[in-house]
């Protein structure tokens, strides 16, 4: 019982620390688009660590709790580091529910599937967003504005994550695995490119989980 409480306290501390960092930098004039990506990246990394500390039931409760927190903070004009942006994105509100749904679907089969999907949503999408906003020159739009530079970064980071997860799972690197990693990264990059205004946060982890399901 004491261990469970300690583990839950560690998880809550990590999540709250991510929010605190975003608010800290926002109040020092870092743009909200960037501070929200801090939460995006940090939240994805902490989510990937959850199977080490808590069980699936606790994760679901945490997911619901953080979703309600974000909804309430948006209505009360709190957490401006996340919500104070001039677009129609609902990505911040979809982040926790999408990862919770991914966990419910894939965790019982293999927690590593959920961990890989969380890293792709947090790191690949988050880093791509920062690069696209800062260095993107060639933009395109399907259902929302994206940049070629951001999509390239998404592909590269996703490739590294896929490679890392397959390595951790004990799979030997072969030509077939190289083709699988390339195809999976390309598919997820297309998914990210297709859905704008934050909807990619819903579909990326589900598709990523499906790819890891067949890989592992």
C-alpha positions as CSV (number, residue, x, y, z in Angstrom):
1,X,0.0,0.0,0.0
2,X,2.8,2.4,0.9
3,X,4.6,1.6,-2.3
4,X,1.5,2.3,-4.3
5,X,1.0,5.7,-2.7
6,X,4.7,6.5,-3.3
7,X,4.5,5.5,-6.9
8,X,1.3,7.6,-7.4
9,X,3.0,10.5,-5.7
10,X,5.9,10.3,-8.1
11,X,3.7,10.2,-11.1
12,X,1.6,13.2,-9.9
13,X,4.8,15.1,-9.1
14,X,6.2,14.5,-12.6
15,X,3.0,15.6,-14.3
16,X,2.6,18.7,-12.1
17,X,6.3,19.6,-12.7
18,X,5.7,19.5,-16.5
19,X,2.7,21.9,-16.0
20,X,4.8,24.1,-13.7
21,X,7.7,24.4,-16.2
22,X,5.3,25.5,-18.9
23,X,3.7,28.1,-16.7
24,X,7.1,29.3,-15.6
25,X,8.4,29.8,-19.1
26,X,5.1,31.3,-20.3
27,X,5.3,34.0,-17.6
28,X,8.8,34.8,-18.9
29,X,7.3,35.6,-22.3
30,X,7.9,32.3,-24.0
31,X,5.0,32.0,-26.6
32,X,2.1,29.8,-25.6
33,X,2.5,27.7,-28.8
34,X,6.0,26.7,-27.5
35,X,5.0,26.2,-23.8
36,X,2.1,24.0,-24.9
37,X,4.6,21.8,-26.7
38,X,6.6,21.6,-23.5
39,X,3.6,20.0,-21.9
40,X,3.0,17.9,-25.0
41,X,6.6,16.5,-24.9
42,X,6.8,16.2,-21.1
43,X,3.4,14.7,-20.8
44,X,4.2,12.1,-23.4
45,X,7.5,11.1,-21.7
46,X,5.8,10.9,-18.3
47,X,2.9,8.9,-19.8
48,X,5.4,6.4,-21.2
49,X,6.8,5.9,-17.7
50,X,3.4,5.1,-16.2
51,X,3.6,1.3,-16.5
52,X,6.7,1.4,-14.3
53,X,4.8,3.0,-11.5
54,X,1.0,2.3,-11.7
55,X,-1.4,-0.2,-13.0
56,X,-3.9,0.2,-15.9
57,X,-6.8,1.1,-13.6
58,X,-4.8,3.9,-12.0
59,X,-3.8,5.2,-15.4
60,X,-7.5,5.4,-16.5
61,X,-8.3,7.4,-13.4
62,X,-5.4,9.7,-14.0
63,X,-6.4,10.2,-17.6
64,X,-10.0,11.1,-16.6
65,X,-8.7,13.4,-13.9
66,X,-6.3,15.3,-16.1
67,X,-8.9,15.6,-18.9
68,X,-11.3,17.2,-16.4
69,X,-8.5,19.4,-15.1
70,X,-7.8,20.8,-18.6
71,X,-11.5,21.3,-19.3
72,X,-11.9,23.2,-16.0
73,X,-8.7,25.3,-16.5
74,X,-9.8,26.3,-20.0
75,X,-13.2,27.5,-18.7
76,X,-11.6,29.3,-15.8
77,X,-8.8,30.9,-17.9
78,X,-6.1,29.0,-16.0
79,X,-3.0,27.3,-17.4
80,X,-2.6,29.9,-20.1
81,X,0.6,28.2,-21.1
82,X,-1.6,25.6,-22.7
83,X,-4.8,27.3,-23.6
84,X,-3.7,30.9,-24.6
85,X,-3.3,30.3,-28.3
86,X,-5.1,31.9,-31.2
87,X,-6.3,28.9,-33.1
88,X,-9.1,26.3,-33.0
89,X,-7.0,23.4,-31.8
90,X,-8.5,21.0,-29.4
91,X,-5.3,19.0,-29.1
92,X,-4.7,19.8,-25.5
93,X,-8.1,18.4,-24.5
94,X,-7.7,15.3,-26.6
95,X,-4.2,14.4,-25.3
96,X,-5.2,12.6,-22.1
97,X,-8.3,10.8,-23.5
98,X,-6.4,9.5,-26.5
99,X,-3.6,8.1,-24.4
100,X,-6.1,6.6,-22.0
101,X,-8.0,4.9,-24.8
102,X,-4.7,3.7,-26.3
103,X,-3.8,2.2,-22.9
104,X,-7.2,0.4,-22.5
105,X,-6.8,-1.1,-25.9
106,X,-3.1,-2.2,-26.0
107,X,-1.8,-2.3,-22.4
108,X,-3.4,-5.7,-21.5
109,X,-1.5,-7.2,-24.5
110,X,1.8,-5.5,-23.9
111,X,2.5,-2.3,-21.9
112,X,5.4,-1.6,-24.2
113,X,2.9,-0.9,-27.0
114,X,1.4,1.9,-25.0
115,X,4.8,3.2,-24.0
116,X,5.9,3.4,-27.7
117,X,2.6,5.1,-28.7
118,X,2.9,7.6,-25.9
119,X,6.5,8.5,-26.9
120,X,5.4,9.0,-30.5
121,X,2.6,11.3,-29.5
122,X,4.7,13.2,-27.1
123,X,8.1,13.4,-28.7
124,X,7.5,13.0,-32.5
125,X,4.5,15.3,-32.6
126,X,5.8,17.7,-30.0
127,X,9.3,18.2,-31.5
128,X,7.8,18.4,-35.0
129,X,5.5,21.1,-33.9
130,X,8.3,23.2,-32.4
131,X,10.5,22.7,-35.5
132,X,7.6,23.5,-37.8
133,X,6.7,26.7,-36.0
134,X,10.3,27.9,-35.8
135,X,11.9,26.8,-39.0
136,X,9.1,25.7,-41.2
137,X,9.2,27.4,-44.6
138,X,7.2,25.0,-46.9
139,X,3.7,24.9,-45.5
140,X,0.8,22.8,-46.7
141,X,-2.8,22.2,-45.4
142,X,-5.1,19.2,-45.5
143,X,-7.3,19.8,-42.5
144,X,-4.9,22.2,-40.8
145,X,-1.6,24.0,-41.4
146,X,1.5,21.8,-41.4
147,X,5.1,22.2,-42.7
148,X,7.3,19.9,-44.7
149,X,10.1,20.5,-42.2
150,X,7.9,19.5,-39.3
151,X,6.7,16.4,-41.1
152,X,10.3,15.4,-41.8
153,X,11.2,15.7,-38.2
154,X,8.1,13.7,-37.2
155,X,9.2,11.0,-39.5
156,X,12.8,10.9,-38.2
157,X,11.9,10.9,-34.5
158,X,9.2,8.3,-35.1
159,X,11.8,6.1,-36.8
160,X,14.1,6.3,-33.9
161,X,11.3,5.5,-31.4
162,X,10.2,2.5,-33.5
163,X,13.8,1.3,-33.7
164,X,14.3,1.7,-30.0
165,X,11.1,-0.1,-28.9
166,X,11.8,-3.0,-31.2
167,X,15.3,-3.2,-29.8
168,X,14.1,-3.2,-26.3
169,X,11.6,-5.9,-27.1
170,X,14.5,-8.2,-28.2
171,X,13.8,-8.2,-32.0
172,X,16.9,-8.7,-34.1
173,X,17.5,-6.0,-36.7
174,X,16.9,-7.4,-40.2
175,X,16.0,-6.0,-43.6
176,X,12.3,-6.9,-43.0
177,X,12.4,-4.9,-39.7
178,X,14.0,-2.0,-41.5
179,X,11.3,-2.0,-44.1
180,X,8.6,-2.3,-41.4
181,X,10.1,0.6,-39.4
182,X,10.3,2.8,-42.6
183,X,6.7,1.9,-43.5
184,X,5.4,2.4,-40.0
185,X,7.1,5.8,-39.7
186,X,5.8,6.9,-43.1
187,X,2.2,5.8,-42.3
188,X,2.3,7.7,-39.0
189,X,3.7,10.8,-40.7
190,X,0.8,10.7,-43.2
191,X,-1.7,10.4,-40.3
192,X,-0.1,13.4,-38.6
193,X,-0.2,15.4,-41.8
194,X,-3.9,14.5,-42.5
195,X,-5.4,15.7,-39.2
196,X,-5.0,19.3,-38.1
197,X,-6.4,21.5,-35.3
198,X,-5.3,19.0,-32.7
199,X,-7.2,16.0,-34.0
200,X,-3.9,14.3,-34.7
201,X,-3.6,13.8,-31.0
202,X,-6.5,11.4,-31.1
203,X,-5.4,9.3,-34.1
204,X,-1.6,9.2,-33.7
205,X,-1.4,7.0,-30.6
206,X,-4.1,4.6,-31.9
207,X,-2.3,4.1,-35.2
208,X,1.1,3.9,-33.4
209,X,-0.3,1.3,-31.0
210,X,-1.7,-0.7,-33.9
211,X,1.8,-0.7,-35.6
212,X,3.5,-1.8,-32.4
213,X,0.8,-4.5,-31.9
214,X,1.8,-6.2,-35.1
215,X,5.5,-5.6,-34.5
216,X,5.7,-7.0,-31.0
